[in-house]
Amino acid sequence: MITTKIVKIKKNKELKSEHFESFFKKEGLDILRWAITDSDDVFFYLNIAMVIE
């Protein structure tokens, strides 16, 4: 099944996709797509679509 959800990831100094990809890998998420939808002083908020079983 494919589902979507919002996740928050702590900001780092540089905005690089590797930062987000390593988070997904560490969490064991099978991501189809992701997009930054919001941010604040500390976090990026991402909308992700992922496969769940």
C-alpha positions in Angstrom: 0.0 0.0 0.0 1.1 3.6 -0.7 0.6 6.2 2.0 1.6 9.8 2.7 2.6 11.5 5.9 4.4 14.6 7.2 7.8 14.1 8.9 10.0 16.7 10.5 13.8 16.6 10.1 16.2 18.8 12.0 17.9 21.4 9.8 21.6 21.2 9.0 23.9 23.9 7.7 23.5 23.0 4.0 20.4 22.1 2.2 21.3 18.9 0.4 19.2 15.9 -0.6 21.7 13.6 1.0 20.7 14.8 4.4 17.1 13.7 3.8 18.0 10.5 2.0 20.2 9.4 4.9 17.3 10.1 7.3 15.0 7.9 5.2 17.6 5.1 5.0 18.3 5.2 8.8 14.5 5.0 9.5 14.0 2.2 7.0 11.5 4.1 4.9 10.8 3.0 1.3 10.2 6.5 -0.1 8.6 7.1 -3.5 8.8 10.9 -3.4 9.3 13.7 -0.9 9.0 17.4 -0.8 9.8 20.1 1.7 6.4 21.7 2.5 7.4 24.0 5.4 10.2 25.0 7.8 10.9 26.9 10.9 14.1 27.8 12.8 14.8 24.2 13.8 13.1 21.8 11.4 12.2 21.1 7.8 8.7 19.6 7.4 8.5 17.1 4.5 5.5 15.5 2.9 6.6 11.9 1.9 4.9 9.2 -0.1 6.0 5.7 0.9 5.3 2.0 0.5 4.0 0.2 3.5 3.2 -3.5 3.8 
